[in-house]
Structure formats: C-alpha cells, structure tokens
Amino acid sequence: MEELVARMYELRELQKQVEDELEQLRTKILARYPVAAKVELDDYRMSVTYQERRDYDDERLYAALPDPGIWKMLSKSDPSKISSMLKLHVIDENILKGTYDVRRIPVLRITKR
C-alpha cells in the first residue's frame, strides 16, 4: 500500500509541474497571437479563438429580475442556469442588461496533422 501512495504522490507532483509548464507556454503563445488566428507550423495546426463570458453581479441581477421567485430558482448568479432560463423564455434578455460584465476568454487549440 505504501508503494501505491508514494506513486500517487509522485504523479501528482509531476502533474503540477506539467500544468505549470503548460500554462507558461499558453501565456507565451497568446502573447504572440493576441487576436484570433489560425496558424500552421510544420506538422502542427494552431487556432486561437475568443469566447465571451458573462460575469453576473448578484445584486444587480436580483434587482433586475421581475419576480423574487425567479431568484429562488437561481439562488446565485449561475451563468448556465441563466442561459437555460433565457432559452426557456422564463426571463427576457432585456432585463439582464447592466447586470453583467463581459470577459473575452482566449481558447487555444493545437492539433497534429
């Protein structure tokens, strides 16, 4: 059992190192490609795209909702629940204006041919 625990510890430490290096490489690549791009380098294809994510403010969202019962369904500003409520027409997009800030999140994909 001690061997299993030791190996698990070693692998977790290795995983941390790999994740740190991946984040450093990602940061360097995104610094060179600050806008959406598709690049082919030898056997590799890389694409940088951007997604927009909404960061909702609980207080502004609560004030904007027409019915406190809707807030009970949300319990907090969960973007996936809000998206579902929009799709089901429980709430209207117009009442959400001013309740969130938009962040652009870079998405980096690298594939090998």
Secondary structure as GFF3:
##gff-version 3
##sequence-region A 1 113
A	DSSP	alpha_helix	2	32	.	.	.	ID=ss1
A	DSSP	beta_strand	37	41	.	.	.	ID=ss2
A	DSSP	beta_strand	44	56	.	.	.	ID=ss3
A	DSSP	alpha_helix	58	64	.	.	.	ID=ss4
A	DSSP	alpha_helix	68	74	.	.	.	ID=ss5
A	DSSP	alpha_helix	79	87	.	.	.	ID=ss6
A	DSSP	three_ten_helix	93	96	.	.	.	ID=ss7
A	DSSP	beta_strand	100	112	.	.	.	ID=ss8
###
